Every structure is written in C-alpha cells, then in structure tokens.
C-alpha cells in the first residue's frame, strides 16, 4: 500500500475514479460494521456477569483492564484460577526475555548466558510478581506491553499502539508519550494517544457505569483498592496522606511535587535514551509514573526492578550497591530492611517509593561515554595468606582478601537483612507445634540438668536466688543482659570498619559463620531455659513471672523463640567480641577489658535464669567453629601489614 500510494500513475477515466471512491466507502463501511460487531460482542460478554467491576471485587484496574480480563465473579475465578497462574508465569518469562534483549549492547558472553535466567528469577522473587498471581492483578501486562513496544515491535505506529494499550491498563503510562516525543518518535507518541483514547472509549461504550465510576467518581482510580493512606499504596499521594497532610494542602502539594518529578524524570530518561541506555530510560520513566500515580499498589511497582540495569559508582567495589538495594527493596518486606524505630518509620513505610523517587530524580547513573562505565576502578586484592597446612585455605581465589574498606551502605544493608533473616529462622525453630515444641524443649532441659548434676556444675538455682536477694545486683545483671548483647558487637564492628578494614572483613565473617552454626543448634536441639522449667524454681528476673499453665506463656513467645537457648548466642557473641579485641587491640589493658565482657555475660545469663551453664559451652563451641571455618576457607587472619590504615598510622607514629 505504501508503494502504491507513492507510485505515479496517469489519471484514468471518470468511471475508474468513481469505482475507487465506491471501494473506499465500502471499506469504511466494513470497518464500521466490524467496530459495531466488536462493541456488541463485548457488551454481550460483559452482560454474562452481573454487577460492577468495582462492587464485587477489590479490582483496582481500569475499566479497559476489566473488559479484557473480566475477573468479576466467583465462577470466573474458579474457571480462570489455574489458567491465570500459568498465564502469569508465561508473562514473567516473556518479560525477563524482553528485558534481557533490551540490555545495552555489546554484552559479554557471561552476561548473554546468565542475564535471562537471572532476570526471570528476580522477577519471580519480586513482591509485585508474587502478588500478581492473585486473579485480576494486571501489573505485569503494562510493563510487558511497554517493553515489547519499545524494543521488539518494528514501526512507530505499532510501537506507540502497544504503549497506548498499556496506558489504557495503567493510566500513568501516558508519561511515556513525552519520552517518545522528545526522543524523535513523534509518530509513536501520537499513536500512543490514539490507542489510549480508543481503548478507553471502547471500555466506556461497553461499561459506561464502571467507566464513570473509575474516571469521574474515583478520579482515575484514586479511591480504589483500599484506603489511600494504606501502607500498600506506595505513591507520593499515599505518602503525603500517611504524613498527616489532608485536604487542599495535600492535593496542591501532590500536584506540585508530582509535576516536578514527572518533568525531571522525563528529562533524565530522554538523556539516557540519547545515550543509548533505552532500558534505563524506560525504567526511569516508569518509576516517575509510579510516583505520580494517585495509587500505586504492590502489583504496580514492577518498574522499580527494571532500574537495576543502571550503573552507579566509579569503583568496582561500589557497583553492587544500587542493584543490591533495589533487589532487597523489591523482594523483601520493609520490616526486614530497617529496624522498628520510630524515627525510621517514615522511611520504612515508604521504601519502594523512596527507591522509585531516587531512580527517577536523583541516582547518578553513569553515561556510556564515561570512562568508568565499562572500566570501573578495579578492586585491589591482598596476597593470599599462607597456612601451616598444605591444603588450606580451600577457597583462596574465590574468597580473596580485600585490604580496602567495603562500601558502608552495602554493609549496613547486608547486616540488617542477615539479622532479620536470622531472627525469622530463630523464631521458627520451635521444634514443631507450640505444645509439642514445649514438651520436647523441656525434655532437653531435663537432659541438660542431669548432665550438669553429673558434672557438679548445676549452679543456676543458687546463683539466681542469690542475685534476686540483692536488688542492686539483680538490676545490674538485668541491664547487662538486655543492653550489651547488641551494643558491644556493633561497636566492635564499627571500630574495625573505621580503623582496621582487613580485620573488619575477617571479624565479620567469623561472627556470621558463628551465627549460622548457632541456628543449626536451635533447629536441632530446642531447649527450655532454666526460667521456663516448671519445677526448677528459677525466677525470671528480666521478663517477670510466667504463667506455666499457658502453652505459649502468654505473649512472651510472640517476641522471640524461647527455646533457642542452645547454644547461647548471648555468650557466643560476647566471647567473639572478647577474642577479637584481644587479638586486634594494641594495648594489654584494652585486651583485658575486652575479655571481661564474656565473663560478665556468662554471669548475667545464668543469674537471670535465661541459660544453662552448658549453653555457654555451646556458644563457645559455635564461636570456635566460626573462627575455624574462616581459617579453612580463607586462611589465617591477615597481618597488620596488609592493612593500609595501619601502615599510615605507623608512618605517622615514626614521624612524630
């Protein structure tokens, strides 16, 4: 048709012209009839289902989304359940493959082999995709349509039409229109608007009541899916409401900030598109669209995960920070990312929004013209440590020692997530059901008590009652038990990070492996502490008297697993602190002070009734196991000469 339109032909007779006009009218009439038939078919399809999209379900999509997917009734849910799950899996695979294809070229052979399975795995683990397996959640489809339109389909009209259909499912995708326009794809931008208008008009013709409800009554879906200030709404509008702003002030501030985010996001996306990073440009635009949406529920947050392709940082050691942060935000609950502290709640409640806002407006993604884009400053490695044993260390090339200080943000993220995972595993290691776990743990308590009596070290009852009779001593040990368990290890790690980076990595590895070994003990041997043994007469000085007639001792077990006693990590971590200080500290009095900490800790855990004496022995075994595994895998502790900071301090001392 394109060739025929541009081919010069002599004018034919009048009858020929009239025949051509008649044919054009017939084609137009046929197209109109097909359109009427489609509308009637859609109306017939919808009439099979009673009720409204927004009355019978918590459906949050557009009327066009409901028109296409129609998850309206219980019979439809039963009929589509397995089909929806399987279809969602196919969509996730397609999304991962298209995103991999959109990576900036050229890519290395390793990236070409691993990118697709890695992308699909991350998508499967992400919270938006896990939520999309619920019937009616369409968050994957708009992202896939945009990616297919931008990277797979040829021709600007078809490309823009697919993005327009995505906007008909998720209206804030209209923000891609200025991206297409300012990158020279104006035909695609016009096609986007046409497709969006056509799909919306089709839905309005088929479901006028639902369309009015969505676009007019709920202002483009702003009031659907729950309260706008709910934590699940990770849009700027939801955040402002959670901060206490309401009424005209909130609306004005939302519109002002939203306009600024949209303008800055599109500007950055256009720059990255001209730079050849088209996938990053799409991700930045999608993040901006998510921020300015009146409601951004969990299944609509997939745009943030695409921003993982951006490269940030000049050093190779800093490159993992941004992708790791994005992956953690998109795969883990917010409570695992940040501790439960009041001043952190505004950040913890809006982690996904913060990530999207940073990606859209602030993160300094490297340009492809930067010399650091393909060649970041390499990481320097220390020489492998020599061991007294021939075959050790086992992994000298994999776990190479790095003398430089690790990235602080990455360390904090990993430590926080690792501790949250440890807490969850520790809480789950109950030995079965609550009642069954209690019975088994008390049986193990009887075993430990019998062993201690045989060894004549069953001092728990005597020490506990002696401390209870002295109020000042009870207060001291209660305070020591509750306050120093986390404070001292974090302080040791902080000082090592600042003063001795090499020793920091060594110490961090040992405490990590110690904790892993302790978790194995919690799972394998749930143990009731002395204070939870009904007939022993131990007084719980920290938590107060427990009601042994209750299978879960009231609300105590909701805070932590009370049977995670063997080995004692209270003593294990304190012993780790003492040993690390004794090894690293330069002065004898500092070494001695460090070794006092495990001594006070073992007295505190016994005096408060929280542990048996043998629990401390188990904790010591876990610590020695942690140090031993680090030696086996990585070799002996590096010498002070390998630490650049220690060398600088030595030079300063010599010059002084």
C-alpha positions as CSV (number, residue, x, y, z in Angstrom):
1,X,0.0,0.0,0.0
2,X,2.8,2.4,0.8
3,X,4.4,1.7,-2.6
4,X,1.1,2.2,-4.4
5,X,0.5,5.5,-2.7
6,X,3.8,6.8,-3.9
7,X,3.8,5.4,-7.4
8,X,3.0,8.0,-10.1
9,X,0.2,6.7,-12.4
10,X,-1.7,8.5,-15.2
11,X,-5.1,9.6,-14.4
12,X,-7.8,7.1,-15.6
13,X,-11.2,7.7,-16.8
14,X,-14.0,9.1,-14.7
15,X,-15.6,5.7,-14.2
16,X,-12.4,4.3,-12.7
17,X,-12.3,7.2,-10.2
18,X,-15.9,6.6,-9.2
19,X,-15.2,2.9,-8.7
20,X,-12.3,3.7,-6.5
21,X,-14.4,6.1,-4.4
22,X,-17.1,3.4,-4.1
23,X,-14.5,0.8,-3.0
24,X,-13.2,3.2,-0.3
25,X,-16.7,3.8,1.0
26,X,-17.3,0.0,1.2
27,X,-14.1,-0.5,3.1
28,X,-15.0,2.3,5.5
29,X,-18.5,0.8,6.0
30,X,-17.0,-2.7,6.6
31,X,-14.6,-1.3,9.2
32,X,-17.5,0.5,10.9
33,X,-19.6,-2.7,10.9
34,X,-16.7,-4.7,12.4
35,X,-16.3,-2.0,15.1
36,X,-20.1,-2.2,15.9
37,X,-19.8,-6.0,16.0
38,X,-16.9,-5.8,18.4
39,X,-18.7,-3.4,20.7
40,X,-21.8,-5.6,20.7
41,X,-19.7,-8.7,21.4
42,X,-18.0,-7.0,24.2
43,X,-21.4,-5.9,25.6
44,X,-22.7,-9.4,25.3
45,X,-19.6,-10.8,27.1
46,X,-20.0,-8.3,29.9
47,X,-23.7,-8.9,30.3
48,X,-22.9,-12.5,31.3
49,X,-21.5,-11.2,34.5
50,X,-23.8,-9.4,37.0
51,X,-22.7,-6.4,39.0
52,X,-19.9,-3.9,38.6
53,X,-16.2,-4.3,38.4
54,X,-15.8,-2.1,41.5
55,X,-18.6,-3.5,43.6
56,X,-18.0,-7.3,43.5
57,X,-14.2,-7.3,43.9
58,X,-11.3,-5.2,45.1
59,X,-10.4,-4.7,41.5
60,X,-8.1,-1.6,41.1
61,X,-7.6,-1.6,37.3
62,X,-9.1,0.5,34.6
63,X,-12.5,-0.4,33.0
64,X,-10.5,-1.5,29.9
65,X,-8.5,-3.8,32.1
66,X,-11.7,-5.3,33.5
67,X,-13.1,-5.5,30.0
68,X,-10.1,-7.6,28.8
69,X,-9.6,-9.7,31.9
70,X,-13.1,-9.8,33.4
71,X,-12.3,-11.4,36.8
72,X,-15.7,-10.5,38.2
73,X,-17.4,-13.4,39.8
74,X,-16.5,-16.5,41.9
75,X,-17.4,-18.8,38.9
76,X,-15.0,-16.9,36.7
77,X,-12.3,-17.1,39.4
78,X,-12.7,-20.9,39.7
79,X,-12.6,-21.2,35.9
80,X,-9.6,-19.0,35.4
81,X,-7.5,-19.8,38.5
82,X,-5.1,-22.3,37.1
83,X,-5.1,-20.6,33.7
84,X,-4.3,-17.2,35.3
85,X,-1.4,-18.7,37.2
86,X,0.0,-20.4,34.2
87,X,-0.5,-17.3,32.0
88,X,1.2,-15.1,34.6
89,X,4.2,-17.4,34.6
90,X,4.4,-17.1,30.8
91,X,4.2,-13.3,31.1
92,X,7.0,-13.3,33.6
93,X,9.2,-15.4,31.3
94,X,8.4,-13.1,28.4
95,X,9.1,-10.0,30.4
96,X,12.5,-11.4,31.5
97,X,13.5,-12.3,27.9
98,X,12.4,-8.9,26.5
99,X,14.2,-7.0,29.3
100,X,17.4,-9.1,28.6
101,X,17.1,-8.3,24.9
102,X,16.9,-4.6,25.7
103,X,20.2,-4.5,27.6
104,X,22.7,-2.0,26.0
105,X,24.9,-3.7,23.5
106,X,27.5,-5.1,23.3
107,X,27.3,-7.5,26.3
108,X,29.8,-10.1,27.4
109,X,29.4,-13.8,26.8
110,X,28.8,-14.4,30.5
111,X,26.0,-11.7,30.6
112,X,24.4,-13.2,27.5
113,X,24.3,-16.6,29.1
114,X,23.2,-15.6,32.6
115,X,21.1,-12.4,32.1
116,X,17.8,-14.1,31.1
117,X,17.6,-16.7,33.9
118,X,18.8,-14.1,36.4
119,X,16.2,-11.7,35.2
120,X,13.4,-14.2,35.3
121,X,14.5,-15.4,38.8
122,X,14.5,-11.9,40.2
123,X,11.0,-11.2,38.7
124,X,9.7,-14.4,40.3
125,X,11.1,-13.4,43.7
126,X,9.9,-9.8,43.5
127,X,6.9,-8.8,45.6
128,X,4.9,-7.3,42.6
129,X,5.1,-10.6,40.7
130,X,4.3,-12.7,43.7
131,X,1.3,-10.5,44.2
132,X,0.3,-10.8,40.5
133,X,-0.5,-14.5,40.9
134,X,-3.8,-13.3,42.6
135,X,-6.6,-13.3,40.0
136,X,-7.2,-9.9,38.4
137,X,-3.8,-8.3,39.1
138,X,-2.5,-6.9,35.9
139,X,0.7,-5.2,36.9
140,X,2.9,-7.3,34.7
141,X,1.0,-6.7,31.5
142,X,1.5,-2.9,31.1
143,X,5.3,-3.3,31.7
144,X,5.5,-6.1,29.2
145,X,3.5,-4.1,26.6
146,X,5.8,-1.1,27.0
147,X,8.9,-3.2,26.7
148,X,7.6,-5.0,23.6
149,X,6.5,-1.7,22.1
150,X,9.9,-0.1,22.7
151,X,12.2,-3.0,21.9
152,X,10.5,-5.7,19.9
153,X,7.9,-4.3,17.6
154,X,9.1,-2.5,14.5
155,X,7.3,0.6,13.2
156,X,6.4,3.6,15.3
157,X,2.6,3.2,14.9
158,X,2.6,-0.4,16.2
159,X,5.1,0.6,18.9
160,X,3.0,3.5,20.1
161,X,-0.2,1.5,19.9
162,X,1.2,-1.1,22.3
163,X,2.3,1.6,24.8
164,X,-1.1,3.2,24.4
165,X,-2.8,-0.1,25.4
166,X,-0.5,-0.3,28.4
167,X,-1.7,3.2,29.3
168,X,-5.3,2.1,29.0
169,X,-4.4,-0.5,31.7
170,X,-2.3,1.8,33.8
171,X,-3.1,5.5,33.0
172,X,0.2,7.0,34.3
173,X,2.0,5.1,31.5
174,X,0.9,8.2,29.4
175,X,4.1,9.7,30.8
176,X,5.8,7.7,28.1
177,X,4.3,10.0,25.4
178,X,6.7,12.9,26.2
179,X,9.6,10.4,26.3
180,X,8.7,9.2,22.8
181,X,8.1,12.7,21.6
182,X,11.4,14.2,22.8
183,X,13.4,11.3,21.5
184,X,12.2,11.9,18.0
185,X,9.5,9.2,17.9
186,X,6.6,11.6,17.4
187,X,4.5,9.2,15.3
188,X,4.8,6.7,18.1
189,X,3.7,9.3,20.6
190,X,0.7,10.2,18.5
191,X,-0.2,6.5,18.1
192,X,0.1,6.1,21.9
193,X,-2.5,8.8,22.5
194,X,-4.8,7.4,19.8
195,X,-4.6,3.8,21.1
196,X,-5.3,5.0,24.7
197,X,-8.2,7.1,23.6
198,X,-9.7,4.3,21.5
199,X,-9.3,1.6,24.2
200,X,-10.8,3.9,26.9
201,X,-13.7,4.9,24.6
202,X,-14.3,1.2,23.8
203,X,-14.5,0.4,27.6
204,X,-16.7,3.4,28.1
205,X,-19.1,2.2,25.4
206,X,-19.2,-1.3,26.8
207,X,-19.3,-0.4,30.5
208,X,-20.5,3.2,30.9
209,X,-21.3,2.9,34.6
210,X,-17.9,1.3,35.5
211,X,-16.1,3.9,33.4
212,X,-17.9,6.7,35.1
213,X,-17.1,5.2,38.5
214,X,-13.4,4.9,37.7
215,X,-12.7,8.1,35.8
216,X,-15.1,10.5,37.5
217,X,-16.2,9.2,40.9
218,X,-12.8,7.8,41.8
219,X,-10.7,10.3,39.8
220,X,-8.8,7.8,37.7
221,X,-8.9,5.1,40.3
222,X,-7.6,7.1,43.2
223,X,-10.1,5.7,45.7
224,X,-9.9,2.0,44.7
225,X,-8.2,-0.9,46.3
226,X,-8.4,0.3,49.9
227,X,-7.6,3.4,51.9
228,X,-5.3,5.8,50.0
229,X,-3.1,6.2,53.1
230,X,-2.7,2.4,53.4
231,X,1.0,1.3,53.5
232,X,0.4,-0.8,50.4
233,X,-0.1,2.5,48.4
234,X,3.5,3.4,47.6
235,X,2.7,6.6,45.6
236,X,3.5,10.1,46.5
237,X,-0.1,10.8,47.2
238,X,-0.3,7.9,49.7
239,X,2.9,9.0,51.5
240,X,1.6,12.6,51.9
241,X,-1.6,11.2,53.5
242,X,0.4,9.0,55.8
243,X,2.4,12.0,56.9
244,X,-0.8,13.7,58.1
245,X,-1.5,16.1,55.2
246,X,-5.1,16.2,54.0
247,X,-7.4,18.4,52.1
248,X,-6.5,21.1,49.6
249,X,-3.0,21.5,51.0
250,X,-2.2,17.8,50.3
251,X,-3.7,18.0,46.8
252,X,-1.7,21.1,45.9
253,X,1.5,19.7,47.3
254,X,0.9,16.4,45.5
255,X,0.3,18.1,42.2
256,X,3.3,20.4,42.6
257,X,5.7,17.7,43.6
258,X,4.2,15.3,41.0
259,X,4.7,17.7,38.2
260,X,8.3,18.3,39.3
261,X,9.0,14.5,39.5
262,X,7.4,13.9,36.1
263,X,9.4,16.7,34.4
264,X,12.7,15.7,36.0
265,X,12.1,12.0,35.4
266,X,11.3,12.5,31.7
267,X,14.3,14.8,31.3
268,X,16.6,12.2,32.7
269,X,15.0,9.5,30.7
270,X,15.5,11.4,27.5
271,X,19.1,11.9,28.3
272,X,19.7,8.2,28.9
273,X,17.8,7.3,25.8
274,X,20.1,9.6,23.7
275,X,23.0,7.9,25.5
276,X,21.9,4.5,24.2
277,X,20.6,3.2,27.5
278,X,17.0,2.7,26.4
279,X,16.0,0.2,29.0
280,X,17.2,2.5,31.7
281,X,15.2,5.3,30.1
282,X,12.1,3.2,30.2
283,X,12.8,2.3,33.9
284,X,13.3,5.9,34.9
285,X,10.1,6.9,33.2
286,X,8.2,4.0,34.8
287,X,9.5,5.0,38.2
288,X,8.3,8.6,37.7
289,X,4.9,7.3,36.6
290,X,4.6,5.2,39.7
291,X,5.5,8.1,42.0
292,X,2.9,10.5,40.5
293,X,0.1,7.9,40.3
294,X,-2.7,8.6,42.7
295,X,-2.5,4.9,43.9
296,X,0.5,2.6,43.3
297,X,-0.4,-0.8,44.8
298,X,2.1,-3.6,45.2
299,X,1.3,-5.3,41.9
300,X,2.0,-2.0,40.1
301,X,5.5,-1.4,41.4
302,X,7.5,-3.6,38.9
303,X,9.0,-0.5,37.2
304,X,11.5,-0.1,40.1
305,X,13.1,-3.5,39.5
306,X,13.9,-2.5,35.9
307,X,16.1,0.3,37.3
308,X,18.6,-2.3,38.4
309,X,20.2,-2.1,35.0
310,X,21.7,1.4,35.8
311,X,25.4,1.5,36.7
312,X,26.4,3.7,39.6
313,X,29.8,4.3,41.1
314,X,33.3,4.7,39.7
315,X,34.8,1.9,41.8
316,X,34.1,-1.8,41.0
317,X,33.5,-2.3,44.8
318,X,30.7,0.3,44.7
319,X,28.9,-1.2,41.7
320,X,26.8,-3.7,43.6
321,X,25.3,-1.1,46.0
322,X,22.5,0.1,43.8
323,X,21.4,-3.3,42.3
324,X,21.6,-4.9,45.7
325,X,19.5,-2.2,47.3
326,X,16.9,-2.4,44.5
327,X,16.7,-6.2,44.7
328,X,16.3,-6.1,48.5
329,X,13.6,-3.5,48.4
330,X,11.7,-5.4,45.7
331,X,12.0,-8.8,47.2
332,X,11.9,-8.4,51.0
333,X,9.3,-6.9,53.3
334,X,10.1,-3.4,54.6
335,X,10.4,-4.5,58.2
336,X,13.4,-6.7,57.2
337,X,15.2,-3.6,55.6
338,X,15.0,-1.2,58.5
339,X,14.7,-1.8,62.3
340,X,11.5,-0.9,64.2
341,X,12.5,2.5,65.4
342,X,10.1,5.4,65.5
343,X,12.3,7.9,63.6
344,X,12.8,5.4,60.8
345,X,9.1,4.6,60.3
346,X,8.6,7.3,57.5
347,X,11.4,5.7,55.6
348,X,10.5,2.1,56.4
349,X,6.9,2.6,55.4
350,X,7.8,4.0,52.0
351,X,10.9,2.1,50.9
352,X,9.6,1.3,47.4
353,X,8.5,4.9,46.9
354,X,12.0,6.1,48.0
355,X,13.7,3.7,45.6
356,X,11.4,4.8,42.7
357,X,11.9,8.5,43.6
358,X,15.7,8.1,43.7
359,X,15.7,6.3,40.4
360,X,13.6,8.9,38.7
361,X,15.2,12.0,40.0
362,X,18.5,11.6,41.9
363,X,20.6,8.5,41.3
364,X,23.7,9.5,39.3
365,X,23.6,6.7,36.7
366,X,26.8,6.6,34.6
367,X,26.7,7.7,31.0
368,X,28.1,5.3,28.4
369,X,30.6,8.0,27.5
370,X,32.1,7.8,30.9
371,X,35.4,6.0,31.1
372,X,34.2,4.2,34.2
373,X,31.1,2.8,32.5
374,X,32.9,-0.3,31.2
375,X,36.1,0.0,33.2
376,X,35.5,0.9,36.8
377,X,38.4,1.4,39.1
378,X,39.4,-2.2,39.9
379,X,39.5,-3.7,43.4
380,X,42.9,-4.4,44.8
381,X,43.4,-7.8,46.5
382,X,46.0,-8.7,49.1
383,X,48.3,-11.6,48.6
384,X,46.8,-15.0,49.6
385,X,47.6,-15.9,53.2
386,X,49.8,-18.8,53.8
387,X,48.7,-21.6,56.1
388,X,50.5,-24.2,58.2
389,X,48.5,-26.9,56.4
390,X,49.2,-27.8,52.9
391,X,45.7,-27.9,51.5
392,X,44.4,-24.8,53.3
393,X,42.8,-22.4,52.6
394,X,40.3,-24.2,50.5
395,X,39.0,-21.2,48.6
396,X,41.9,-18.7,48.3
397,X,40.9,-17.4,44.9
398,X,37.1,-17.2,45.5
399,X,37.3,-15.6,48.9
400,X,40.2,-13.2,48.2
401,X,41.2,-10.7,50.8
402,X,40.5,-7.0,50.1
403,X,42.5,-4.5,52.0
404,X,40.2,-1.6,51.1
405,X,37.3,-0.6,53.3
406,X,34.0,-2.1,52.0
407,X,31.1,0.1,50.9
408,X,29.3,1.2,54.1
409,X,25.8,1.3,52.7
410,X,26.1,-2.2,51.3
411,X,27.5,-3.5,54.6
412,X,24.6,-1.9,56.5
413,X,22.0,-3.4,54.1
414,X,23.5,-6.9,54.3
415,X,24.0,-6.8,58.1
416,X,20.4,-5.7,58.6
417,X,18.9,-8.2,56.2
418,X,21.1,-11.0,57.6
419,X,20.0,-10.2,61.1
420,X,16.3,-10.1,60.0
421,X,16.7,-13.5,58.4
422,X,18.4,-14.8,61.5
423,X,15.5,-13.5,63.6
424,X,12.9,-15.2,61.4
425,X,14.8,-18.5,61.4
426,X,15.3,-18.3,65.2
427,X,11.7,-17.6,65.8
428,X,10.6,-20.5,63.5
429,X,12.9,-23.1,65.2
430,X,10.4,-24.2,67.8
431,X,10.8,-27.9,67.3
432,X,7.3,-28.5,65.9
433,X,4.0,-27.2,67.2
434,X,3.8,-24.9,70.2
435,X,2.7,-27.6,72.6
436,X,4.9,-30.3,71.0
437,X,7.9,-27.9,70.9
438,X,7.4,-27.0,74.6
439,X,7.4,-30.7,75.6
440,X,10.5,-31.5,73.6
441,X,12.3,-28.4,74.8
442,X,11.5,-29.3,78.5
443,X,12.8,-32.9,77.9
444,X,16.0,-31.4,76.6
445,X,16.1,-29.2,79.7
446,X,15.9,-32.2,81.9
447,X,18.8,-33.8,79.9
448,X,21.0,-30.7,80.3
449,X,20.2,-30.5,84.1
450,X,21.1,-34.2,84.5
451,X,24.5,-33.7,82.7
452,X,25.3,-30.6,84.8
453,X,24.4,-32.5,88.1
454,X,26.7,-35.3,87.0
455,X,29.5,-32.7,86.4
456,X,28.6,-30.8,89.6
457,X,28.1,-27.5,87.7
458,X,24.3,-27.2,88.3
459,X,24.7,-23.7,89.8
460,X,21.7,-22.0,88.1
461,X,19.3,-22.1,91.1
462,X,21.8,-21.0,93.7
463,X,23.2,-18.1,91.6
464,X,19.7,-17.0,90.5
465,X,18.3,-16.8,94.0
466,X,21.5,-15.1,95.4
467,X,21.1,-12.4,92.8
468,X,17.4,-11.9,93.4
469,X,18.1,-11.2,97.1
470,X,20.4,-8.3,96.1
471,X,18.4,-5.7,94.3
472,X,21.4,-3.7,93.0
473,X,23.0,-6.9,91.7
474,X,19.7,-8.0,90.0
475,X,19.4,-4.6,88.4
476,X,23.0,-4.7,87.1
477,X,22.7,-8.2,85.5
478,X,19.3,-7.4,84.1
479,X,20.7,-4.2,82.5
480,X,23.8,-6.0,81.3
481,X,21.8,-8.9,79.8
482,X,19.3,-6.6,77.8
483,X,21.7,-3.8,76.8
484,X,25.1,-5.1,75.8
485,X,24.1,-8.1,73.7
486,X,23.9,-5.9,70.5
487,X,25.7,-2.8,71.5
488,X,29.1,-4.3,72.0
489,X,29.3,-6.4,68.8
490,X,28.1,-3.4,66.7
491,X,30.6,-1.2,68.4
492,X,33.5,-3.6,67.7
493,X,32.4,-3.9,64.0
494,X,32.2,-0.2,63.7
495,X,35.6,0.5,65.2
496,X,37.2,-2.2,63.0
497,X,35.4,-0.8,59.9
498,X,36.8,2.6,60.6
499,X,40.3,1.7,61.8
500,X,41.1,-1.8,60.5
501,X,39.3,-2.7,57.3
502,X,41.1,-6.0,56.8
503,X,40.4,-7.1,60.3
504,X,36.8,-6.0,59.9
505,X,36.2,-8.4,57.0
506,X,37.8,-11.2,59.0
507,X,35.8,-10.5,62.1
508,X,32.5,-10.0,60.2
509,X,33.0,-13.4,58.5
510,X,33.6,-15.2,61.8
511,X,30.6,-13.8,63.6
512,X,28.4,-14.6,60.5
513,X,29.5,-18.2,60.5
514,X,29.1,-18.4,64.3
515,X,25.5,-17.3,64.0
516,X,24.9,-19.8,61.2
517,X,26.2,-22.6,63.4
518,X,24.0,-21.4,66.3
519,X,20.9,-21.5,64.0
520,X,21.7,-25.2,63.3
521,X,21.8,-25.8,67.1
522,X,18.4,-24.0,67.5
523,X,16.8,-26.3,64.9
524,X,18.4,-29.5,66.1
525,X,18.1,-29.1,69.8
526,X,15.3,-26.8,71.1
527,X,16.0,-26.3,74.7
528,X,13.9,-24.7,77.5
529,X,16.0,-22.3,79.6
530,X,16.0,-22.6,83.4
531,X,13.4,-19.9,83.8
532,X,10.9,-21.9,81.8
533,X,11.4,-25.2,83.6
534,X,8.2,-25.5,85.7
535,X,9.6,-27.5,88.7
536,X,13.0,-25.9,88.9
537,X,12.0,-22.7,90.9
538,X,14.1,-20.3,88.8
539,X,12.9,-16.7,88.9
540,X,12.8,-14.8,85.6
541,X,14.4,-11.6,86.6
542,X,14.0,-9.9,83.2
543,X,10.5,-10.8,82.0
544,X,8.8,-11.4,85.3
545,X,6.8,-14.4,86.5
546,X,5.5,-16.6,83.6
547,X,2.1,-18.5,83.7
548,X,3.1,-22.1,83.1
549,X,-0.5,-23.1,82.6
550,X,-0.5,-21.3,79.2
551,X,1.1,-23.3,76.4
552,X,2.8,-20.2,75.0
553,X,3.5,-18.5,78.4
554,X,1.2,-15.6,77.5
555,X,2.6,-13.1,75.0
556,X,6.3,-13.9,75.6
557,X,6.7,-16.3,72.7
558,X,5.4,-13.7,70.2
559,X,8.6,-11.7,70.8
560,X,11.2,-14.4,70.2
561,X,11.6,-18.2,70.2
562,X,12.0,-19.0,73.9
563,X,13.6,-22.4,73.1
564,X,16.5,-21.0,71.1
565,X,18.9,-21.5,74.1
566,X,21.5,-24.0,72.9
567,X,24.0,-22.6,72.0
568,X,23.8,-19.3,73.9
569,X,24.5,-16.5,71.4
570,X,24.5,-14.0,74.2
571,X,27.6,-15.7,75.4
572,X,28.8,-16.6,71.9
573,X,28.7,-13.0,70.6
574,X,30.3,-11.7,73.8
575,X,33.1,-14.3,73.5
576,X,33.6,-13.3,69.9
577,X,33.9,-9.7,71.0
578,X,36.5,-10.6,73.7
579,X,38.6,-12.7,71.3
580,X,38.6,-10.1,68.5
581,X,39.5,-7.3,70.9
582,X,42.2,-9.5,72.5
583,X,43.7,-10.2,69.0
584,X,43.4,-6.8,67.5
585,X,43.8,-4.3,70.4
586,X,47.3,-2.9,70.6
587,X,47.5,-2.4,74.4
588,X,47.3,-5.0,77.2
589,X,44.7,-3.2,79.3
590,X,42.4,-3.0,76.2
591,X,42.8,-6.7,75.7
592,X,42.0,-7.4,79.3
593,X,38.9,-5.1,79.2
594,X,37.7,-6.9,76.1
595,X,38.0,-10.3,77.8
596,X,35.9,-9.1,80.8
597,X,32.8,-8.8,78.6
598,X,32.3,-12.5,78.1
599,X,32.9,-13.0,81.8
600,X,30.2,-10.6,82.8
601,X,27.9,-12.0,80.1
602,X,28.1,-15.6,81.3
603,X,27.3,-14.4,84.9
604,X,24.4,-12.4,83.5
605,X,22.8,-15.3,81.5
606,X,23.0,-17.7,84.4
607,X,21.9,-15.1,87.1
608,X,18.8,-14.0,85.1
609,X,17.8,-17.7,84.5
610,X,18.0,-17.3,80.7
611,X,20.6,-20.0,80.1
612,X,22.2,-23.1,81.5
613,X,26.0,-23.3,82.1
614,X,26.2,-25.7,79.2
615,X,24.5,-23.2,76.9
616,X,27.6,-21.1,77.3
617,X,29.8,-24.1,76.4
618,X,27.7,-24.5,73.3
619,X,28.2,-20.8,72.5
620,X,31.9,-21.1,72.9
621,X,31.9,-24.1,70.5
622,X,30.0,-22.1,67.9
623,X,32.5,-19.3,68.1
624,X,35.4,-21.6,67.8
625,X,33.7,-23.2,64.8
626,X,33.2,-19.8,63.2
627,X,36.9,-18.9,63.5
628,X,37.8,-22.4,62.3
629,X,35.6,-22.2,59.2
630,X,37.1,-18.9,58.3
631,X,40.6,-20.4,58.6
632,X,39.6,-23.4,56.5
633,X,38.0,-21.3,53.7
634,X,40.1,-18.2,53.7
635,X,43.3,-18.9,55.7
636,X,44.7,-17.3,58.8
637,X,43.9,-13.7,59.9
638,X,45.8,-11.2,57.7
639,X,48.8,-9.5,59.3
640,X,48.6,-5.8,60.2
641,X,51.0,-5.0,57.4
642,X,48.2,-5.8,54.9
643,X,46.0,-3.1,56.4
644,X,46.7,0.2,54.6
645,X,45.3,2.2,57.5
646,X,47.7,0.6,59.9
647,X,50.6,1.4,57.7
648,X,49.6,5.1,57.6
649,X,49.3,5.1,61.4
650,X,52.8,3.6,61.7
651,X,54.3,6.3,59.4
652,X,52.6,9.0,61.5
653,X,54.0,7.4,64.7
654,X,57.5,7.3,63.2
655,X,57.4,10.9,62.0
656,X,56.2,12.1,65.4
